[in-house]
Amino acid sequence: MTATTSVRMHDISKSSLDDIRLKKQTNNQPLSDRKAQEALRKLVDELVDLFVEEQQLGKDDVRIRQLILDCIIKRNRGAHEVLKWLHSNQHKLQYKTLLGYFYLHDIGTEIDLRKAYNLYLAAAKKDYPIAQYLLGESINSPPLQQE
Protein backbone atom coordinates (compact mmCIF):
# COMPACT_ATOMS: atom_id res chain seq x y z
CA MET A 1 0.00 0.00 0.00
CA THR A 2 1.42 3.34 -0.96
CA ALA A 3 1.31 6.49 1.14
CA THR A 4 -1.29 7.92 -1.25
CA THR A 5 -3.54 4.89 -0.82
CA SER A 6 -3.32 5.00 2.96
CA VAL A 7 -4.17 8.71 2.98
CA ARG A 8 -7.17 8.13 0.73
CA MET A 9 -8.37 5.29 2.90
CA HIS A 10 -7.91 7.47 5.96
CA ASP A 11 -9.90 10.29 4.36
CA ILE A 12 -12.99 8.14 3.95
CA SER A 13 -15.39 9.36 6.57
CA LYS A 14 -17.62 7.21 8.72
CA SER A 15 -20.66 8.60 6.95
CA SER A 16 -19.22 7.54 3.59
CA LEU A 17 -18.79 4.02 4.92
CA ASP A 18 -22.35 4.09 6.26
CA ASP A 19 -23.60 5.22 2.83
CA ILE A 20 -21.73 2.35 1.18
CA ARG A 21 -23.22 -0.14 3.65
CA LEU A 22 -26.72 1.26 3.08
CA LYS A 23 -26.34 0.99 -0.71
CA LYS A 24 -25.06 -2.56 -0.35
CA GLN A 25 -28.04 -3.49 1.83
CA THR A 26 -30.44 -1.80 -0.58
CA ASN A 27 -28.90 -3.59 -3.57
CA ASN A 28 -29.38 -6.94 -1.85
CA GLN A 29 -33.14 -6.36 -1.57
CA PRO A 30 -35.41 -7.59 -4.35
CA LEU A 31 -36.51 -4.80 -6.69
CA SER A 32 -40.15 -5.08 -5.57
CA ASP A 33 -39.10 -4.60 -1.91
CA ARG A 34 -37.04 -1.54 -2.81
CA LYS A 35 -39.95 -0.04 -4.75
CA ALA A 36 -42.32 -0.71 -1.86
CA GLN A 37 -39.91 0.88 0.62
CA GLU A 38 -39.43 3.89 -1.65
CA ALA A 39 -43.21 4.31 -1.99
CA LEU A 40 -43.55 4.10 1.79
CA ARG A 41 -40.76 6.66 2.27
CA LYS A 42 -42.54 9.03 -0.12
CA LEU A 43 -45.77 8.59 1.83
CA VAL A 44 -43.97 9.31 5.10
CA ASP A 45 -42.36 12.42 3.61
CA GLU A 46 -45.80 13.58 2.51
CA LEU A 47 -47.13 12.91 6.02
CA VAL A 48 -44.24 14.87 7.54
CA ASP A 49 -44.98 17.84 5.26
CA LEU A 50 -48.67 17.68 6.14
CA PHE A 51 -47.92 17.30 9.86
CA VAL A 52 -45.47 20.21 9.94
CA GLU A 53 -47.79 22.48 7.96
CA GLU A 54 -50.79 21.74 10.16
CA GLN A 55 -48.72 22.19 13.34
CA GLN A 56 -47.44 25.54 12.11
CA LEU A 57 -50.99 26.64 11.33
CA GLY A 58 -51.99 25.73 14.88
CA LYS A 59 -54.55 23.11 13.88
CA ASP A 60 -55.99 20.91 16.61
CA ASP A 61 -54.82 17.34 17.11
CA VAL A 62 -58.17 15.79 16.15
CA ARG A 63 -57.92 17.42 12.71
CA ILE A 64 -54.22 16.56 12.26
CA ARG A 65 -54.80 12.94 13.27
CA GLN A 66 -57.68 12.62 10.79
CA LEU A 67 -55.68 14.22 7.96
CA ILE A 68 -52.82 11.78 8.61
CA LEU A 69 -55.18 8.79 8.60
CA ASP A 70 -56.95 10.02 5.45
CA CYS A 71 -53.61 10.40 3.65
CA ILE A 72 -52.55 6.88 4.65
CA ILE A 73 -55.87 5.39 3.52
CA LYS A 74 -55.73 7.32 0.23
CA ARG A 75 -52.42 5.56 -0.51
CA ASN A 76 -53.91 2.14 0.32
CA ARG A 77 -51.60 1.67 3.28
CA GLY A 78 -52.14 0.83 6.91
CA ALA A 79 -51.15 3.07 9.80
CA HIS A 80 -49.27 0.12 11.30
CA GLU A 81 -47.07 -0.05 8.15
CA VAL A 82 -46.18 3.61 8.48
CA LEU A 83 -45.53 3.18 12.20
CA LYS A 84 -43.21 0.24 11.53
CA TRP A 85 -41.34 2.23 8.85
CA LEU A 86 -40.97 5.24 11.16
CA HIS A 87 -39.73 2.98 13.94
CA SER A 88 -37.02 1.61 11.63
CA ASN A 89 -36.06 5.02 10.21
CA GLN A 90 -35.55 7.41 13.10
CA HIS A 91 -32.44 9.00 11.56
CA LYS A 92 -34.31 12.21 10.70
CA LEU A 93 -35.71 14.43 13.43
CA GLN A 94 -38.93 14.82 11.44
CA TYR A 95 -39.45 11.05 11.39
CA LYS A 96 -38.69 10.75 15.10
CA THR A 97 -41.17 13.52 15.91
CA LEU A 98 -43.90 12.06 13.70
CA LEU A 99 -43.37 8.67 15.36
CA GLY A 100 -43.88 10.35 18.73
CA TYR A 101 -47.09 11.87 17.41
CA PHE A 102 -48.28 8.43 16.32
CA TYR A 103 -47.66 7.10 19.85
CA LEU A 104 -49.40 10.05 21.46
CA HIS A 105 -52.46 9.99 19.21
CA ASP A 106 -53.20 6.30 18.73
CA ILE A 107 -52.15 6.09 15.08
CA GLY A 108 -51.27 2.51 14.18
CA THR A 109 -50.54 1.67 17.81
CA GLU A 110 -51.88 2.07 21.31
CA ILE A 111 -51.17 5.33 23.07
CA ASP A 112 -47.79 5.27 24.79
CA LEU A 113 -47.12 8.58 26.50
CA ARG A 114 -43.65 7.61 27.63
CA LYS A 115 -42.49 6.67 24.12
CA ALA A 116 -43.98 9.87 22.68
CA TYR A 117 -42.26 11.96 25.35
CA ASN A 118 -38.88 10.27 24.80
CA LEU A 119 -39.07 10.70 21.02
CA TYR A 120 -40.02 14.37 21.36
CA LEU A 121 -37.23 14.87 23.89
CA ALA A 122 -34.61 13.30 21.60
CA ALA A 123 -35.61 15.54 18.67
CA ALA A 124 -36.00 18.62 20.89
CA LYS A 125 -32.45 18.20 22.22
CA LYS A 126 -31.27 18.55 18.62
CA ASP A 127 -33.14 21.86 18.27
CA TYR A 128 -36.09 20.64 16.19
CA PRO A 129 -38.70 23.37 16.91
CA ILE A 130 -41.86 21.30 16.45
CA ALA A 131 -40.50 18.62 18.77
CA GLN A 132 -39.67 21.32 21.32
CA TYR A 133 -43.23 22.63 21.13
CA LEU A 134 -44.77 19.15 21.36
CA LEU A 135 -42.46 18.27 24.25
CA GLY A 136 -43.71 21.32 26.14
CA GLU A 137 -47.29 20.37 25.36
CA SER A 138 -46.76 16.79 26.54
CA ILE A 139 -45.14 17.93 29.78
CA ASN A 140 -48.12 20.18 30.49
CA SER A 141 -50.70 17.52 29.67
CA PRO A 142 -52.35 15.94 32.74
CA PRO A 143 -51.83 12.25 31.76
CA LEU A 144 -48.03 12.59 31.57
CA GLN A 145 -47.88 14.51 34.84
CA GLN A 146 -49.74 11.67 36.60
CA GLU A 147 -47.36 8.90 35.50
Number of C-alpha atoms within 10 A of each C-alpha: 5 7 8 9 10 10 10 10 10 9 10 10 10 9 9 11 11 11 12 12 12 12 11 11 10 14 11 11 11 9 11 9 12 14 12 11 14 12 13 19 16 12 17 22 14 15 20 17 13 16 22 17 13 16 16 10 9 10 12 10 13 9 11 20 16 12 16 20 17 12 17 20 12 10 11 9 14 14 19 13 13 21 21 13 17 23 14 11 14 16 10 10 20 22 23 24 31 24 25 30 26 25 22 19 19 13 21 16 14 11 16 16 18 15 16 23 23 15 23 28 21 17 23 20 11 11 12 16 12 20 26 19 13 20 23 15 13 19 12 11 11 10 10 14 9 6 7
